Amino acid sequence: MINLKETTKILNSGDTKYSPEEIIAIRDFLYSLAQIEFEQYQSSLIEPTKSQ
């Protein structure tokens, strides 16, 4: 997990500057996407075993 200071540094490195609330929302959204992707990956590992 990336801490808030590092997240702010990364997100505000470009032309667009984000508020602390926006940075938290973006970070939480990205963590949610990562969780979905991880669960999908785990499901794909289990699926071949179920069909045999």
VENLINVEN-V228423 format. One record per backbone hydrogen bond with DSSP energy under -0.5 kcal/mol. CO is the residue of the C=O (numbers start at 0). NH is the residue of the N-H. E is the energy in kcal/mol with one decimal. If there is no record, write none. Layout:
{{CO NH E} {CO NH E}}
This chain:
{{2 6 -2.3} {3 7 -2.5} {4 8 -2.1} {5 9 -2.3} {6 10 -2.8} {7 11 -2.4} {9 12 -1.2} {10 13 -0.5} {18 22 -2.4} {19 23 -1.9} {20 24 -2.1} {21 25 -2.7} {22 26 -2.6} {23 27 -2.7} {24 28 -2.3} {25 29 -2.5} {26 30 -2.2} {27 31 -2.0} {28 32 -2.3} {29 33 -2.3} {30 34 -2.2} {31 35 -2.2} {32 36 -2.5} {33 37 -2.4} {34 38 -2.4} {35 39 -2.3} {36 40 -2.3} {37 41 -2.6} {38 42 -2.2} {39 43 -2.0} {40 44 -1.3} {41 45 -1.5} {42 46 -2.5} {43 47 -0.8} {45 48 -0.5} {45 49 -1.7} {46 50 -1.6} {47 51 -0.6} {48 51 -0.7}}
